[in-house]
Amino acid sequence: MPAQILDGREIARRLQEEIKKEVTRLQRELQVTPSLAVILVGDDPASAIYVRNKARACQEIGVKSDQYLLPADVPEETILRLIDKLNGDQSVHGILVQLPLPPHIEERKVLEAVLPSKDVDGFHPANLGGLLIGNPLFVASTPAGILELLDQAGVMIEGKHAVVVGWSVIVGKPTAFLLLQRRATVTVCQIWTQDLAFHTRQADILVVAAGKPKLITAPMVKEGAVVIDVGINRFEGRLVGDVDFAPVAEKASFITPVPGGVGPVTVAMLLRNTLEACKRACIA
Ligand code: NAD
């Protein structure tokens, strides 16, 4: 039987409605508007689209968003000074630095400059370390979105074998830790993994974040598996994921499409983190 499609757009719409209600409540009761500062360096077209989507989503739910657009040759020091200023600005609750940064900028240094309490992207070492011990202030939006999709589909995670393809700091590793935290047995595969298909065929839950179109084909997937495709690739003039969608959908129980799967839920998670940052700042 073909898989049920996990409609990320619909799930994100419902989540954003809930977040919007909470934003309105904060405005009414505390006269506070959650605010997100987004720093974009350079003119990478994909990054510009992501930033625009995030700004639009903020606007739709009443979160204030300010964009800081810096030229590609901006000195690292200028970015660090801007982050320092935003860290100290009490009206800013979340700070997001759009990745990737140009090669002359040390990405880690920039991400570590963001206060952990404003790190709504969850990339600061304090938040990544918090994930390891099961208690982060913020979980990165894409991994959080993947877990949200599984929960919304009613997928039982405990005791299941989850296989994560890709071990990046922003997707693969945090996703693996979140699944471990939910008591899955987790296998992490990466580019050096030998016989990838051997591992993916054992997955009850298969999360793919490699950035390689059609990396996962139907023979690599177990009958009834839940398949979460994180990849975003431009391939033969259109956007596709890492999974060979149509044949894999014939075998899986649930599958996310690309576009319209993980992406929109990722944006909703960023909004949720920004709301959370604002609430914590109000309590503090
Ligand atoms: P990355 O390049 O940092 O990491 C890719 C990972 O895939 C690496 O760990 C690498 O070892 C592994 N890999 C590559 N080829 C492989 C192969 N043949 N077999 C096994 N493993 C392989 O990328 P990333 O930042 O983690 O992003 C991965 C993909 O997810 C990209 O397509 C990116 O655009 C997409 N992405 C989507 C969202 C979203 O919101 N939907 C968010 C972040 C990233």
Boltz pocket constraint, residues with backbone or C-beta under 6 A from the ligand:
constraints:
  - pocket:
      binder: B
      contacts: [[A, 142], [A, 165], [A, 166], [A, 167], [A, 168], [A, 169], [A, 170], [A, 171], [A, 172], [A, 189], [A, 190], [A, 191], [A, 192], [A, 193], [A, 196], [A, 208], [A, 209], [A, 210], [A, 211], [A, 212], [A, 215], [A, 229], [A, 230], [A, 231], [A, 232], [A, 233], [A, 262], [A, 263], [A, 264], [A, 266]]
      max_distance: 6.0
